């Protein structure tokens, strides 16, 4: 099946396009940031993409060791208890983020074990997800942590967005998915953060799909009744159907993307139905195709093309959207057995860029330009005299859908057309790993070979145009392509003849 489309690009007609591709990215629990492999992957991602914020779970998990209780006599249960805060690991993590140009998007959670009111836990690492047994101890912890960040990073710290909890509409993440208990947590936490410094921006409820409309409606009604001047609303966005588990892995069909965009629109409509909150920013603090950290789709070219379509439209109703996650150092269901295991990350372990990594690199390259074309297959911007575009051929299922795109672009003179191509033939590290026998432990030689296969194919050509350049692209199913068209007048050195050097005239 081949689809052919032709577009005339008019740079005088700007198209609406809000590109927030680099605002935030997700991570596993914060304690993983103490690992070298984690830092290496994050540094690699920052080198190519350069996200501004990073968000993850487990700020108050016990492996971060912030909340401490000490008895004068540890063997005497009646001995007085003293509360202490230990910021040693927090400083290490935050300093490492700052060195890479990142600032936290603070998710306040989960509960320290000694502060939890029950044994409700989530993930193999046992994140405590019950309400605090003492709300004053919880709010004191929040305030002490924020004050420490201010003391270490100055006024910059009050610019860190603050989100209260994660997915409280799921009983695994918040005991019994108790809505009224979450509202209490939000109210008390909101007041505590604003007490530290009213400049902090605070929001929630960080819900996932399924019951999102019910929860966001109730949350906005609650905030209105309490007259809470919240700063933003957060939610999550995943685009796969129900899972089918086999061994260590989960397989899910992609959902119709229009259903997902319509669902996101309901959040905007619910917020705007309250005059006092109309236009309030929405941050999608997690998004991906599958919500499972062991779904092989994350490692595929299909994921890359599907996410390009998402990136082209998520800014329509949302202030930001944070990909979950930057890398595969991630342990929610356990330590992965293989380098390619369907992890959420943009990069696989060993800092191997997956195809979706390049989707983000390409959209980052569009920043700063004026959008002159946007469709379900492409986004093109004009940045000074340079045209930059991302083209993509997404599909929910493999159907052999080929896409032929032609663009007429106003241009004159000598030009250079540069292309970076990501598809199943040119940039597919998953296939190379498979062809090597799917080794669970990569040798140095295997790792280097897979890395070489994980970069786009680059091609260039010279074009002469007299008022119009016609660019034609053949995009295979699940393919992604980036291009730049720029003026390139020849400036040869004295005596250099390219045609003679390459014996072009001998053919």
Protein Blocks (a to p, Z undefined) as FASTA:
>chain_A
ZZdddddddfklccddddfklmpccdddfklmmpmklmmmmmmmmmmnopabdcdehklg
mklomaccddfblmlmkbccdddddfklmmmmmmmmmmnopacdddeddddfklpcbfcd
edjkopafbdcfblklmmmmmmmmmmmmmmmnommlmmpccdehjhklbfkloghiiakl
mmmmmmmmmmmmmmmomkbccddehiaehjlmmmmmmmmmmmmmnopacfbdcdddddbd
cdddehjbccdddddfklmmmmmmmmmmmmmmpmklgoiacddfbdcfbfcfkbfklmpm
klmmmmmmmmmmmmmmpcbdcdddfblcdcknopcfbfbgoiabfbdehiiacfklmmmm
mmmmmgoiacfbdcfkbccddehjaccdddddddfbdehiacddddddddedjddddddd
ddfklocfklmmmmnoopabdcfklmmmmmmmmpccddddddddehiacddddddehiac
ddddddddddddehiafklmnommmZZ
